[in-house]
Amino acid sequence: MACTIRVASEKAKLGQPELNLGLIPGYAGTQRLTRLVGKGKAMELILSGRFVDAQEALQIGLVNKVTPPGELLTTCQEMVEVFLSKPPLAVRYAMEAIDEGSQVSTDEGSYIEANMFGLCFSTEDMKEGVGAFLEKREPKFTGK
């Protein structure tokens, strides 16, 4: 649950069975699950100790994608390649806005987002991206 993007095999089973042992999920399990699937679904899964299959995990937002077991690594590598093709600073700022903004009110999150958006304007990658769009060509991002 702490991963940026979560991909599961079609055969995966996921759950929070700690209550069956007289415990609660640790290592921020209650917090991460609630943020991923919502309070009601998190309550259901944690209080029941029930496992979900990959399709249900996808449906409730616990995973981003489900793939056949033999394609799991390839699927992840393909996703990473797409992310790596984007401007590194904009990726960083987007991730910061999402991570930090999800921990505060919507107004505070919007402020964080506006700051990150503004930082993008100071990058060479933004100029390259806009220029490539206007010239109808693929951008060549440098991470500057």
C-alpha positions as CSV (number, residue, x, y, z in Angstrom):
1,M,0.0,0.0,0.0
2,A,3.0,2.3,0.4
3,C,3.9,2.0,-3.3
4,T,3.4,4.8,-5.7
5,I,1.7,2.5,-8.2
6,R,0.4,-1.0,-7.4
7,V,0.2,-3.8,-10.0
8,A,-1.1,-7.2,-9.0
9,S,-1.1,-10.6,-10.6
10,E,-4.5,-12.1,-11.5
11,K,-3.8,-14.7,-8.8
12,A,-3.1,-12.2,-6.0
13,K,-5.0,-12.2,-2.7
14,L,-4.7,-9.1,-0.6
15,G,-6.0,-8.4,2.9
16,Q,-5.5,-7.1,6.4
17,P,-6.0,-10.3,8.6
18,E,-4.4,-8.9,11.7
19,L,-7.6,-8.8,13.7
20,N,-7.7,-12.6,13.4
21,L,-4.5,-12.5,15.6
22,G,-5.8,-10.0,18.1
23,L,-3.9,-7.1,16.4
24,I,-4.7,-4.2,14.2
25,P,-2.7,-3.5,10.9
26,G,0.5,-1.8,11.7
27,Y,3.1,0.3,9.7
28,A,0.3,2.7,8.8
29,G,-1.9,-0.1,7.4
30,T,-5.1,1.5,8.7
31,Q,-4.2,4.9,7.3
32,R,-3.0,3.8,3.9
33,L,-5.9,1.4,3.3
34,T,-8.4,4.1,4.2
35,R,-6.8,6.6,1.8
36,L,-6.7,4.1,-1.0
37,V,-10.2,2.6,-0.8
38,G,-12.2,4.9,1.5
39,K,-13.3,4.7,5.1
40,G,-16.2,2.3,4.6
41,K,-14.3,-0.3,2.6
42,A,-11.3,0.0,4.8
43,M,-13.5,-0.7,7.9
44,E,-15.1,-3.7,6.2
45,L,-11.7,-5.2,5.1
46,I,-9.9,-4.6,8.4
47,L,-12.8,-5.6,10.7
48,S,-13.6,-8.8,8.7
49,G,-10.0,-9.8,8.0
50,R,-11.3,-10.8,4.6
51,F,-9.0,-11.2,1.6
52,V,-9.9,-9.8,-1.8
53,D,-8.9,-11.2,-5.1
54,A,-7.0,-9.1,-7.7
55,Q,-10.2,-8.0,-9.6
56,E,-11.9,-6.8,-6.4
57,A,-8.7,-5.0,-5.4
58,L,-8.7,-3.2,-8.8
59,Q,-12.4,-2.4,-8.5
60,I,-12.0,-0.8,-5.0
61,G,-8.8,1.1,-5.9
62,L,-6.3,-1.0,-3.9
63,V,-4.3,-1.8,-7.0
64,N,-4.0,0.2,-10.2
65,K,-3.7,-2.7,-12.7
66,V,-4.1,-6.5,-12.8
67,T,-2.0,-8.6,-15.1
68,P,-1.4,-12.3,-15.8
69,P,1.3,-13.7,-13.5
70,G,3.8,-14.2,-16.3
71,E,3.4,-10.6,-17.5
72,L,3.7,-8.8,-14.1
73,L,7.4,-7.7,-14.4
74,T,6.9,-6.7,-18.1
75,T,3.8,-4.7,-17.3
76,C,5.6,-2.9,-14.5
77,Q,8.6,-2.1,-16.7
78,E,6.3,-0.7,-19.4
79,M,4.6,1.5,-16.9
80,V,7.9,2.8,-15.6
81,E,9.2,3.5,-19.1
82,V,6.1,5.7,-19.7
83,F,6.8,7.6,-16.4
84,L,10.5,8.0,-17.3
85,S,9.7,9.5,-20.6
86,K,8.0,12.5,-18.9
87,P,9.9,15.5,-17.7
88,P,11.6,14.5,-14.4
89,L,11.0,17.7,-12.5
90,A,7.3,17.9,-13.4
91,V,7.0,14.2,-12.3
92,R,8.6,15.1,-9.0
93,Y,6.4,18.1,-8.5
94,A,3.2,16.2,-9.4
95,M,4.1,13.4,-7.0
96,E,4.9,16.0,-4.2
97,A,1.6,17.8,-4.8
98,I,-0.3,14.5,-4.7
99,D,1.5,13.1,-1.6
100,E,1.5,16.3,0.4
101,G,-1.9,17.5,-0.8
102,S,-3.6,14.2,0.2
103,Q,-2.6,14.8,3.8
104,V,-4.2,18.2,4.2
105,S,-7.4,20.0,3.4
106,T,-8.5,20.6,-0.2
107,D,-7.6,24.3,0.2
108,E,-4.2,23.6,1.5
109,G,-3.7,20.9,-1.2
110,S,-4.6,23.5,-3.8
111,Y,-2.0,25.9,-2.4
112,I,0.6,23.1,-2.6
113,E,-0.5,22.3,-6.2
114,A,-0.3,26.0,-7.2
115,N,3.2,26.2,-5.8
116,M,4.4,23.1,-7.7
117,F,2.6,24.3,-10.9
118,G,4.5,27.6,-10.6
119,L,7.8,25.8,-10.1
120,C,7.2,24.0,-13.5
121,F,7.3,27.4,-15.3
122,S,11.0,27.9,-14.2
123,T,12.1,24.7,-16.0
124,E,13.7,24.2,-19.4
125,D,11.5,21.1,-19.7
126,M,8.4,23.2,-19.6
127,K,9.7,25.3,-22.4
128,E,10.7,22.2,-24.4
129,G,7.3,20.6,-23.8
130,V,5.3,23.6,-24.9
131,G,7.6,24.2,-27.9
132,A,7.3,20.5,-28.9
133,F,3.5,20.7,-28.6
134,L,3.3,23.8,-30.8
135,E,5.8,22.4,-33.3
136,K,3.9,19.0,-33.3
137,R,7.0,17.0,-32.4
138,E,8.1,14.7,-29.6
139,P,9.7,16.6,-26.7
140,K,13.2,15.9,-25.6
141,F,13.3,16.4,-21.8
142,T,16.6,17.0,-20.0
143,G,15.4,17.2,-16.4
144,K,16.4,20.9,-16.1
